[in-house]
Amino acid sequence: AAEYALLSGAAITSTASQIYGDVGSLAAVTCEAVSVGDATNTWLISTQVLDGGRLYASSLAAPTPAKLKAAAFDMYKSYDDAIGRTVSAGSDYTNFRGGIISNKTVFLPGVYKWNTLVQVDG
């Protein structure tokens, strides 16, 4: 899962965002200006995925679906581990910044939990 900047078990739809790095989805990927990346049909490109990043979806040719399934397994396994952890006593990591974070937010090592939706702004 670490090889993806964004990995989702659900569909990813973007019309105004830019992502740096590879994007993986076990469902559909809908972005602006998507085209087939190469003749093997194992990845896609988009003007919204920057820094040489590629789009990977489970509907593409092998070995992409198997790689995404393995990455999703790792993601869910990590989630299960994280959900069982507790926020350190005395830390300010619960509902950090009111759930509004950006790519400039500095996270110190620790467990962060929110009781609300988290909004990530570029």
N, C-alpha and C positions, 0 to 999 in steps of 0.2 A: 504494500500500500504506500510505502514511502516514496515510490517513484512518481506518484501523481501529486500535482499541486491541488487538485480538486478531484475527489472520488465520491460518487453517489450511487446509491442503490435505486434511486428514483430518476425520473427524467430531468435533464438539465436544459433550461431554456434561458437564453440570454439575448438581449437586444441592445444593451447599452454598457455592458461590463467588459473589462479587459482582464485576462488571466495570464499570468506569467508561469509557463510550464505546462506539463501534460495534464489533460483532463480525461477522466475515465467515467463511464456510466454503464450500469447494467441495464439501463433502459435507453430511451431515445436521447439524442443530443440535438438541440435546435439552436443554432447561432446564426448570426449574419455571415454571408459570404462563405458558406461551407462548400468545399470541393474535395474530391478524392485525392489523397496524398500521393499515392503511387499505384502501380499496376497490380500489386498484390491485394489491394482493397483491405488492408489491415489497419489503416489509420486515415484520418481526415485532417484537413487544414482549415483554418478560419482566420479572418483578419482580427478577430477578437482574442485569439490565443497567441500571445507574444513570446518573444525570447526563444524561438525555435520550438515552441510547444506544439503538441499534436492532440487531436481528439480521438479517443478510443471508445467504441460502443460495442455492446455484445452482439449487435446485428452484423458486425463486420466479419470478414473471413478469419479462419483459424491462423494463428493461435490466439488471436485477440480475445475471444470469449473465455477461453480457459485462463488466460492471464488475469482478466478482470474478475473472474470468479475467485481465484486465489487471493487477489488483492482485497476483495470484499470480505472474504473469510477473515483475513488478518485485521481488517478494519472493525468488523463486528466483535472479534475476539478482544481487541484493544478496548473497544467501547464497554464490553462486559467487565473487563478489568477495572476501567476507570470509574464506572458507575458504582462499584463497590467500595471505592476509596472515600475517605472523609477529608473535608477541608481542615487544614491545620488550625488548631486553637489559636486565636489571636490574629489570624491572617485576615486580610481584606479581600478574599478571593470569591466570596459569595456575591452573586449579582454584580460582578466587577464592572465598573463604569456604566451601570444601569443597562447593560446589555448592548451598548452602542460602542463598537470597536472599529478600528480601521487597520489598514496594512501598516500603519505607523505606530500601532499600539505595542508597547514593550511589555512582554509577559515574563515575569520572574518564574523560576521553576516552582511547580506546585500544582495542586488540584484546584481547578476553577469550576464552579457550578452556578448555573442560572436557573431561576424559577420563572423566567420569562423567555420570550423569543430573543434571539441574538441577531442584531443587525450589523453586517460587516460592510463598511464603506471603503471604497478604494482611495 
